[in-house]
Amino acid sequence: MAKIRQAHNLEKDTLIDVEIESMAGGGAGLAKVEGLPVFIERAVVGDKLKVKLFDVRKDFARASIVEVMSPSTERVKAECNHFERCGGCQWQNMNYAEQLRSKSSLVRQALRHLSGGKIFDDDRLAKILEPIVEAEPWHYRNKAQFPFQFQNGKTLAGYYEYESHRLVNIESCSIQPRVMDQVLHSVRNLVRKYKLSVYDEHKHRGLLRHLHVRMSFAKQKMLVTFVVNHEPMKYRDFAKDEYLQVFTRIAQDLMAEVEEVEGVSLNFNKQSGNRIMGDTTLNVLGKDYIEEVLQTNRHDLPSVLQKGLTFRLSSESFFQVNSRQAVKLLEIVHDMAAQAVHGVHSHATIVDAYAGVGTIAIWLSHLAGEMFAIEENEEAVKDGQANAELNGLSNLNFLASKVEDALEELLKNRPEIDLLVLDPPRKGVDARVLQAIKQFGPRNIIYVSCNPATLARDLRILEEDQGEGGEDLGELSSYGYKTIRVKPVDLFPQTYHVETVALLNRI
């Protein structure tokens, strides 16, 4: 007979004392009270806290800190003055070594919990789960997006408070390069100088919505894009529009003030809602792209990677926000790929699913006789094709399609796929894709994940004979897999996010 869970006695607005045992997947600290998980934001493992419950449910509760009665030895003073309000970072009050331990623990707990402790038990995790790859913890972001608001007669630009649309007027950000702070200050002053109206999301009025900044760490150049509440237009119409021509003057002033700014563009977004950028971008002054170079310092890797690969990026291009750490991630992917295709090497067939602009595909292309990259976003496909040409690649084929539509056909029509790379969004791999993999069985899989929970779920499905939710895949389950390596990578210091790379072999 199933156990009946004992009801707890906790109520909303109650003050309780807790000690933080671990960090949870959403970045909050986790304590147990009467056996009930209680999640507390801005907490650190080892903190003894007085907290106030504000959300109490049958299976969990959430609370806010009233007093830090005894701080953890891992608690530190946040470097950023905006930390207490800003929602951009969650873990700046935790020393970096503890951040790495907590991220490794998040991966471990996800794998163990979501396999029911059977597939990934402690003994197996000790063999396959490798140490996390650390990063430079500060000033690492190559992209920033600042919303604008007009409050009490002032133009504000920055980041939102945690779980709100109240804006924190940022003076500096500790996880982005200082030159981005300079751009933000200059733009705010220019907006005031030229008296631009600021967008009001409730009334859907006002012009200026967001400032988008993208930076090349290799070239130390930036592309600045203003997102405006305006119908899209072509350049000939823009050149005649006295109202929008103010952005030409702003671009001239900004490029004179900040020499790293190489181009200024306008993006048109007339839609209401939370979408930041629209579908149309117009170049105002200078270039409409920057070039980033990803280059390894490892002498054991091929010369083409030591020389570096060039990626041309527009304001809309998808690209890892941490260029330096992206190289470390790609080095791990390369090591696993080289292991997977050993023996077939130059004749290998590799497929990169959820390919984006083809960063992984381009990095691995020298290992393949034939490389396929599947991506549904047509603009990303165009960027990927341009980058393949920029790097002189002739063996890379982009397929503009949803992965669930293209992969099954590709697996059916190719006699043998030596390596399949999966780099899905946070929701993980689509069930149809997992089914096609189980049916047609590519030799090896590299899974790059930004969400430990969906990674654990998908690895379990690939290792078991049953699909998500326990549904029997029946005759389609021709092949099974075994996870042989799991490597966490810290791409986003000061936040709870963790990237993980896993290698699976067909059995």
C-alpha positions in Angstrom: 0.0 0.0 0.0 1.3 3.4 -0.9 2.4 5.7 1.9 0.1 8.6 2.7 2.2 11.8 3.0 1.9 13.4 6.4 0.5 16.9 6.0 2.6 19.8 7.3 1.5 22.6 9.6 3.2 25.5 7.9 1.2 28.6 7.0 1.7 31.7 4.9 3.4 34.7 6.7 4.9 32.4 9.4 8.4 33.3 10.6 10.7 30.2 10.9 14.4 29.5 11.4 16.1 27.4 8.7 19.5 26.2 7.6 20.3 26.0 3.9 21.2 22.4 2.9 21.8 22.8 -0.9 21.0 24.9 -3.9 18.0 24.1 -6.1 17.7 24.1 -9.9 16.2 27.6 -10.1 19.0 29.1 -8.1 17.2 29.3 -4.7 18.6 27.9 -1.5 16.9 24.7 -0.2 15.9 24.0 3.4 13.7 21.3 4.9 11.0 22.1 7.5 8.8 19.3 8.8 10.0 17.4 5.7 8.8 20.1 3.4 11.2 21.7 0.9 11.4 25.4 1.4 13.0 27.5 -1.3 14.7 30.8 -0.4 16.2 33.3 -2.9 19.6 34.9 -2.3 20.5 32.2 0.2 23.8 30.3 0.4 24.6 26.8 1.5 25.3 26.8 5.2 23.3 30.0 6.0 21.2 30.0 9.2 18.3 32.3 8.4 15.1 33.6 9.8 12.7 33.6 6.9 9.0 34.5 6.2 6.8 32.1 4.2 5.0 33.8 1.4 3.9 30.8 -0.7 2.9 27.6 1.0 1.7 24.5 -0.9 1.2 20.9 -0.2 4.6 19.8 -1.6 6.8 22.8 -1.2 7.0 26.4 0.1 8.8 29.6 -0.7 10.2 32.1 1.7 12.1 35.4 1.9 15.0 36.2 4.1 14.2 38.4 7.2 17.5 38.0 8.9 20.8 36.2 8.3 21.3 34.9 11.8 24.6 33.1 11.1 26.1 33.6 7.6 27.6 30.6 5.7 31.4 30.6 5.4 30.7 30.5 1.7 28.8 33.8 1.8 30.7 36.9 0.4 29.9 40.5 -0.2 28.5 40.9 -3.8 30.8 42.8 -6.1 27.9 44.6 -7.8 26.2 47.5 -6.1 22.9 46.5 -7.8 22.9 42.8 -6.6 20.2 43.2 -4.0 17.7 44.4 -6.5 18.9 43.3 -9.9 17.6 40.0 -11.3 20.5 39.5 -13.7 22.7 37.5 -11.3 21.6 35.2 -8.5 24.8 33.9 -6.9 27.1 36.9 -6.5 26.8 36.5 -2.7 28.4 33.1 -3.0 32.2 32.6 -3.4 33.1 31.2 -6.8 34.4 27.8 -5.5 31.1 27.2 -3.9 29.3 28.2 -7.1 31.2 25.5 -8.9 30.4 22.9 -6.2 26.8 23.8 -6.3 26.6 23.6 -10.1 28.2 20.2 -10.1 25.7 19.2 -7.4 22.8 20.4 -9.5 23.9 18.1 -12.4 24.6 15.2 -10.0 21.2 15.5 -8.3 19.3 15.9 -11.6 20.9 12.7 -13.0 20.4 10.7 -9.8 16.8 11.9 -9.0 15.3 11.8 -12.5 16.7 8.2 -13.1 15.0 7.1 -9.9 18.5 6.4 -8.6 18.7 3.2 -10.7 20.4 4.3 -13.9 22.7 6.9 -12.5 23.4 5.7 -9.0 26.3 7.0 -6.9 28.8 4.3 -8.1 28.1 5.0 -11.7 28.2 8.8 -11.3 31.6 8.5 -9.6 32.9 6.9 -12.8 31.2 9.1 -15.5 30.7 12.6 -13.9 33.8 14.7 -14.4 34.9 17.9 -12.6 33.3 21.1 -13.8 35.3 23.4 -16.0 35.7 26.8 -14.3 35.7 30.2 -16.0 36.8 33.8 -15.5 34.1 34.8 -13.1 33.8 38.5 -14.1 33.3 40.7 -17.2 32.6 37.8 -19.5 29.4 38.6 -21.4 29.6 39.5 -25.1 26.0 40.6 -25.3 23.7 42.8 -23.3 20.1 43.9 -23.8 18.9 46.9 -21.7 15.2 47.9 -21.6 14.3 51.6 -21.2 11.7 53.1 -19.0 10.7 56.7 -18.2 10.0 57.2 -14.5 9.5 60.4 -12.5 10.9 62.6 -15.2 14.0 60.4 -15.8 15.1 58.1 -18.6 16.2 54.8 -17.1 18.0 51.9 -18.7 19.3 48.7 -17.1 17.9 45.3 -16.0 14.7 44.3 -14.3 14.4 43.4 -10.7 14.0 39.7 -9.9 10.5 38.5 -11.1 9.3 42.0 -11.9 9.1 44.7 -14.5 10.5 47.3 -12.2 13.7 48.6 -13.8 17.1 48.9 -12.0 18.9 51.9 -13.5 22.3 50.2 -14.0 25.5 52.2 -13.5 27.8 49.2 -14.1 27.5 45.5 -14.5 30.1 43.2 -13.1 29.6 40.4 -15.6 29.9 42.5 -18.7 33.0 44.3 -20.1 33.5 47.9 -18.7 33.3 49.3 -22.2 29.6 48.2 -22.3 29.0 50.3 -19.2 30.5 53.2 -21.1 28.1 52.6 -24.0 25.1 52.5 -21.6 26.1 55.8 -20.0 26.7 57.5 -23.4 23.4 56.2 -24.8 21.4 57.4 -21.8 22.9 60.8 -22.1 22.2 61.0 -25.8 18.6 59.9 -25.3 18.2 62.8 -22.9 20.1 65.2 -25.3 17.9 64.4 -28.3 14.8 64.1 -26.2 13.7 60.7 -27.5 10.4 59.3 -26.2 10.6 56.1 -24.2 8.3 53.1 -24.8 5.5 52.5 -22.3 4.6 48.8 -22.4 1.2 49.4 -20.8 0.1 52.1 -23.2 2.1 50.7 -26.1 3.3 54.3 -26.9 6.7 55.9 -27.1 9.6 55.1 -29.4 12.7 53.6 -27.7 12.3 50.1 -26.3 15.7 48.4 -25.9 19.4 48.9 -26.3 21.2 45.9 -27.7 25.0 45.7 -27.5 27.1 42.9 -29.0 30.9 42.7 -28.6 33.7 40.8 -30.2 36.3 39.8 -27.6 38.8 38.9 -30.3 38.5 42.2 -32.2 37.4 44.4 -29.3 34.7 45.9 -31.4 31.0 46.4 -30.7 27.7 46.6 -32.6 25.0 48.7 -31.1 21.3 48.3 -32.0 18.4 50.5 -30.9 15.0 48.6 -30.8 12.2 51.0 -31.6 8.4 50.9 -31.5 7.9 51.6 -35.2 6.8 49.9 -38.3 9.7 48.4 -40.4 11.0 50.6 -43.2 13.6 50.5 -45.9 16.7 52.7 -45.9 15.4 55.1 -48.6 12.3 55.8 -46.4 14.4 56.1 -43.3 16.7 58.7 -45.1 13.7 60.9 -45.7 12.1 60.5 -42.2 13.1 63.5 -40.1 11.7 61.9 -37.0 14.0 58.8 -37.2 17.0 60.7 -38.6 17.8 61.6 -35.0 19.4 58.1 -34.8 22.0 59.1 -37.4 23.1 62.0 -35.2 23.0 59.7 -32.1 25.1 57.1 -34.0 27.7 59.8 -35.0 28.0 61.0 -31.4 28.2 57.5 -30.0 30.9 56.3 -32.4 32.9 59.5 -31.6 32.6 58.9 -27.9 33.3 55.2 -27.8 35.8 54.1 -30.4 35.1 50.4 -29.9 31.6 50.9 -31.5 31.9 49.8 -35.1 28.3 50.1 -36.2 24.9 51.3 -35.2 21.6 49.8 -36.3 17.9 50.2 -35.8 15.6 47.2 -35.1 11.8 47.7 -35.6 9.5 46.0 -33.2 5.9 47.2 -33.2 4.5 44.2 -31.4 3.3 44.4 -27.8 4.6 41.8 -25.4 8.0 40.7 -24.1 9.7 39.9 -27.4 12.8 42.1 -27.5 13.7 42.3 -31.2 11.6 42.5 -34.3 12.2 40.8 -37.6 13.7 43.8 -39.5 17.0 45.6 -38.8 18.3 48.6 -40.7 22.0 49.7 -40.6 22.3 53.4 -39.6 26.0 54.0 -39.6 29.2 51.9 -39.9 29.0 48.1 -40.1 26.0 45.9 -39.5 28.1 43.1 -38.2 31.1 42.3 -36.1 33.4 39.3 -36.3 34.3 37.1 -33.4 37.2 34.6 -33.5 37.1 31.3 -31.5 40.6 30.0 -31.1 42.1 27.3 -28.9 45.4 27.6 -27.0 45.8 23.8 -26.8 48.7 22.6 -29.0 47.3 19.0 -29.1 44.3 20.2 -31.2 44.4 20.6 -35.0 46.1 23.7 -36.4 42.8 25.0 -37.9 41.5 25.4 -34.4 44.7 26.9 -33.1 44.6 29.4 -35.9 41.0 30.2 -35.0 37.6 30.2 -36.7 35.8 33.4 -37.6 32.1 34.0 -37.0 30.3 37.0 -38.5 27.6 38.1 -36.2 24.7 40.5 -36.8 22.6 41.9 -33.9 20.1 39.1 -34.3 22.6 36.2 -34.5 22.4 33.5 -31.9 25.8 33.0 -30.3 27.2 31.9 -26.9 27.3 34.9 -24.6 30.6 33.9 -23.2 33.1 33.8 -26.0 36.2 32.7 -23.9 34.3 29.9 -22.2 32.6 28.8 -25.4 36.1 27.8 -26.6 36.5 25.5 -23.6 33.1 24.0 -24.3 34.0 23.4 -27.9 37.3 21.8 -26.9 35.4 19.3 -24.8 33.0 18.6 -27.6 35.9 18.1 -30.0 37.6 15.7 -27.6 34.4 13.6 -27.4 33.9 13.8 -31.2 37.4 12.7 -32.0 36.9 9.8 -29.6 33.6 8.9 -31.2 34.8 9.0 -34.9 38.2 7.4 -34.2 38.9 5.0 -37.0 36.6 6.6 -39.5 37.8 10.2 -39.1 37.9 11.9 -42.5 35.1 9.6 -43.8 32.8 10.3 -40.8 29.3 11.5 -41.2 28.3 14.0 -38.4 25.0 15.6 -37.8 24.6 18.7 -35.7 21.0 19.1 -34.6 19.6 22.4 -33.1 22.6 23.9 -34.9 21.9 27.6 -34.6 24.5 29.5 -36.7 26.6 26.2 -36.9 29.2 27.0 -34.2 29.6 23.3 -33.2 29.3 22.1 -36.8 32.0 24.5 -38.0 34.3 23.6 -35.1 33.9 19.9 -35.9 33.8 20.0 -39.7 37.5 19.0 -40.2 36.6 15.7 -38.4 34.0 14.8 -41.0 33.8 13.7 -44.6 30.2 15.0 -44.6 28.6 17.3 -42.0 24.9 18.2 -41.7 23.6 21.1 -39.6 19.8 21.2 -38.8 18.3 24.5 -37.8 14.7 25.7 -38.1 15.4 29.5 -37.9 16.1 30.6 -41.4 18.1 33.7 -40.4 20.4 31.5 -38.3 20.8 29.2 -41.3 21.8 32.2 -43.5 24.4 33.2 -40.8 25.7 29.6 -40.6 26.1 29.3 -44.4 27.9 32.7 -44.5 30.2 31.6 -41.7 30.9 28.2 -43.4 31.9 30.1 -46.5 34.0 32.6 -44.5 36.0 29.7 -43.1 36.4 28.0 -46.4 34.3 24.9 -45.6 32.8 22.8 -48.4 31.6 19.7 -46.5 29.0 21.5 -44.4 25.3 21.2 -45.4 22.7 23.3 -43.6 19.1 22.0 -43.5 16.5 24.7 -42.7 13.9 22.6 -40.9 12.6 21.6 -37.5 14.9 18.8 -36.1 11.9 16.5 -35.6 11.1 16.8 -39.3 14.6 16.6 -40.8 16.4 14.2 -38.6 14.2 11.1 -39.1 14.5 11.5 -42.9 18.3 12.0 -42.6 18.7 8.9 -40.4 16.5 6.9 -42.8 18.4 7.9 -45.9 22.0 7.7 -44.6 23.4 4.2 -44.2 25.3 5.1 -41.0 25.5 8.3 -38.9 28.8 8.2 -37.0 28.0 11.0 -34.6 24.9 13.0 -33.8 25.3 16.2 -31.8 22.3 17.5 -29.9 22.3 21.0 -28.5 18.6 21.6 -27.7 16.9 24.5 -26.0 16.0 24.3 -22.2 13.0 22.2 -22.8 15.3 19.4 -24.1 15.0 17.1 -27.1 11.6 16.6 -28.7 10.0 13.2 -28.1 9.8 12.5 -31.9 13.6 13.1 -32.1 14.3 10.7 -29.3 12.1 8.1 -30.9 13.9 8.5 -34.3 17.3 8.1 -32.5 16.1 4.9 -30.8 14.8 3.6 -34.1 17.7 4.3 -36.4 20.6 4.3 -33.9 23.4 6.7 -34.8 26.7 5.3 -33.5 27.5 8.0 -31.0 25.7 11.0 -29.5 27.1 14.2 -27.9 24.4 16.0 -25.9 25.1 19.6 -25.0 22.6 20.8 -22.4 21.7 24.1 -20.7 19.3 22.4 -18.3 20.3 19.5 -16.1 16.7 18.4 -15.5 15.9 17.8 -19.2 19.3 16.4 -19.8 18.7 13.8 -17.1 15.3 13.0 -18.5 16.6 12.5 -22.1 19.6 10.4 -21.1 17.2 8.1 -19.1 15.0 7.7 -22.2 18.0 7.0 -24.4 19.3 4.4 -21.9 16.0 2.7 -21.2 13.5 0.9 -23.5 10.7 3.3 -22.5 10.0 6.9 -23.5 9.1 9.9 -21.5 6.4 9.3 -19.0 7.0 5.5 -19.3 5.4 5.0 -22.7 6.6 1.9 -24.5 8.4 2.6 -27.7 7.8 -1.0 -28.8 9.4 -2.1 -32.0 10.8 1.3 -32.6 13.2 0.8 -29.7 15.8 -1.0 -31.9 18.8 0.6 -30.3 19.9 1.6 -26.8 22.7 3.8 -25.5 25.1 4.1 -22.6 26.3 7.4 -21.2 30.1 7.2 -20.8 31.1 10.8 -20.0 29.3 13.8 -18.4 31.2 17.0 -18.1 29.7 20.2 -16.6 31.0 23.6 -17.9 30.5 26.9 -16.2 29.5 29.3 -19.0 27.6 31.7 -16.7 29.4 32.6 -13.5 27.4 34.5 -10.8 24.2 32.7 -12.0 22.8 29.3 -11.3 22.9 28.3 -15.0 25.2 25.4 -15.9 26.1 23.8 -19.3 26.7 20.1 -19.5 28.2 17.9 -22.2 27.5 14.2 -22.3 28.9 11.4 -24.6 26.8 8.3 -25.3 27.7 5.2 -27.2 25.3 2.9 -29.0 25.1 -0.6 -27.4 
